[in-house]
């Protein structure tokens, strides 16, 4: 056989082996060993291997969960992502000698998990929880103040120069967002729930935002564009997510903690953890249903009112609830955030009960506004 024949033979064999390895990927993978000091914080893949963040241990395995390399440290390692042949891990330095060291991103080469770079990220005040790459930027999510209406995502360049903080109107989620994952044209955020929260109880959830909204430029730093949520569904994805083979894989911890003499879990001594990842088809179906399909929710929008045009005036007719102005102000703020620079005028034409009965609205019907319009509006 000629050299060319041998070369072609090796290429074909390599392709067959690659295909066999790809086809053999199971729907679930268990991390080899369950004696780790900390629980699962995040997972990612390069398509051939899986990388597990176990709080104090970064572990590399094959697609069967067999350990290939490990890095251990005393600091809290959170979520992680794969980018250009490197592993990027969000790290919380916690407090050292009474001084909070702040948060960092550690960069590892994947072969032996050697740390090659450290980037400080002091803007992420509460902790580096989730980390993902998209559109030439790194995106980091963190914890939030208790009962915050917003979660926050921090945008960085490839060498971790801070660009902007973007609020996401997701509603309250316990300790903010724990993991972030790019899935098609959506960015997914995994969050813990709290059924015992006395003010805002909620279940663990995954919410999605359109990447075009996430990457939208905002010139107003004081009042930045608020990123809307496309879908929010109940699910347990807070311990890690990655997209692979078109699906969503979620991580789940295995608690091997020792028990006290009374049978309760000992939360301080002898805590040991394992982990596994699963193809989460239930979450995929929930998101597809909530989004109206993978087109981002285009289905079911045909009957919506067309967007306002520049120069138009929007008038809210109503009784004392409208007159109070709260929902009117909320809608006006939402419009301004979603359409910065648009020239649309909003008028609140709500009136109190007394005005409806005695004023120029009076027309004898059960709802006088149906019969008459105030004179000042006729000039609009």
Secondary structure, 3 states (H helix, E strand, C coil): CCHHHHHHHHHHHHHHHHHHHHHCCCCEEECCCCCECCCCCEEEECCCEEEEECCCEEEEEECCCCEEEEEECCCEEEEEEEECCEEEEEEECCEECCEECCEEEEEEECCCCEEEEEEECCCCCCCCCEEEEECCEEEEECCCCCCCCCEEEEEECCCCCEEEEEEECCCCCEEEEEEEEEECCEEEEEEECECCCCCCCECCEEEEEEHHHHCCCCCCCCCCCCECCCEEEECCCCCCEEEECCEEEEEEEEECCCECCCCCECCCCCCCEEEEEEECHHHHHHHHHHHCCCCCCCCCCCCCCCCCCCCCEEEECCCHHHHHCHHHHHHHHHHHHHCCCCCCEEEECCCCHHHHHHCCCCCCCCCHHHCCCCHHHHHC
